[in-house]
């Protein structure tokens, strides 16, 4: 099981920023994969993707996966449950995820 140094290392390598953090890193040697699990601070406000207003967490979509560039010879796969926020003006929306934006270095699986 990875220690705190491993979690911090992957946070820095992947550019994960607050309110997100690396919760776990699982090495699957036989599959040639590294799975990085992300979580966020449940108390965080989220900007509405439509207007940018600070909104409270509503719930989460089911966990999704994104492929990153390889770490050494291992495929690197991110796991996260995208949060949904509730905007007074626009209703319930999935928040923007930095690694899921069009110019990011990740590919949705």
C-alpha positions in Angstrom: 0.0 0.0 0.0 1.4 3.4 -1.0 2.4 5.8 1.7 1.8 9.6 2.0 4.9 10.3 -0.1 3.4 8.2 -3.0 0.1 10.1 -2.8 1.9 13.4 -2.9 4.2 12.3 -5.7 1.2 11.4 -7.9 -0.7 14.6 -6.9 2.3 16.6 -8.2 3.0 14.4 -11.3 -0.7 14.7 -12.4 -1.1 18.4 -11.4 -4.0 17.6 -9.0 -5.0 20.7 -7.1 -7.4 21.6 -4.3 -10.2 20.7 -3.7 -9.0 17.4 -5.2 -6.5 15.1 -3.7 -5.0 11.6 -4.4 -6.8 9.2 -2.1 -5.1 5.9 -3.2 -2.6 4.6 -5.8 -2.9 0.9 -6.8 -0.2 -0.8 -8.8 -1.4 -3.7 -10.9 1.9 -5.3 -12.0 0.4 -8.1 -14.1 -1.9 -5.7 -16.0 0.8 -3.1 -16.4 -1.4 -0.4 -14.8 -1.3 2.2 -12.1 -4.7 3.3 -10.9 -4.9 6.7 -9.2 -8.1 7.3 -7.1 -9.1 10.9 -6.5 -11.4 12.4 -3.9 -12.4 15.9 -3.0 -13.2 17.9 0.1 -16.9 17.4 0.7 -17.3 20.9 2.1 -16.0 22.6 -1.1 -18.1 24.9 -3.1 -18.1 24.3 -6.9 -18.4 26.9 -9.6 -21.5 26.5 -11.8 -20.3 25.5 -15.3 -22.8 27.9 -16.8 -22.3 31.1 -14.8 -19.4 30.5 -12.4 -21.5 31.1 -9.2 -20.3 29.3 -6.1 -22.6 26.3 -5.6 -23.0 23.6 -3.0 -22.4 19.9 -3.7 -25.6 18.2 -4.8 -24.4 14.6 -5.4 -22.0 12.6 -7.6 -22.2 10.8 -10.9 -20.9 7.2 -11.0 -17.2 6.8 -10.9 -15.5 7.4 -14.3 -12.0 6.6 -15.5 -9.5 8.7 -17.6 -6.2 7.5 -19.1 -3.1 9.6 -18.6 0.3 9.3 -20.2 2.2 6.3 -19.0 4.2 6.3 -15.8 7.4 4.6 -16.8 6.0 1.5 -18.6 2.7 1.4 -16.8 -0.6 2.7 -18.1 -1.9 5.4 -15.7 -5.6 5.5 -15.1 -7.4 8.1 -13.0 -10.6 7.3 -11.1 -13.1 9.9 -9.8 -16.8 10.3 -9.2 -17.7 13.6 -10.9 -19.5 15.9 -8.5 -22.8 17.7 -9.4 -23.6 21.1 -8.0 -26.9 22.9 -7.6 -27.0 26.4 -9.0 -30.0 28.6 -8.1 -30.2 29.8 -11.7 -29.1 26.8 -13.8 -30.2 23.9 -11.6 -28.1 20.7 -11.1 -25.0 20.5 -13.2 -21.9 18.3 -13.4 -18.9 20.4 -12.4 -15.9 20.9 -14.7 -13.1 18.6 -14.0 -9.6 20.0 -14.8 -8.4 16.7 -16.3 -11.6 16.3 -18.4 -11.3 19.6 -20.3 -10.6 19.5 -24.0 -7.0 20.7 -23.6 -6.1 18.3 -20.8 -3.6 15.4 -21.1 -6.2 12.8 -20.2 -8.5 10.6 -22.3 -11.9 9.5 -21.0 -12.2 5.7 -20.9 
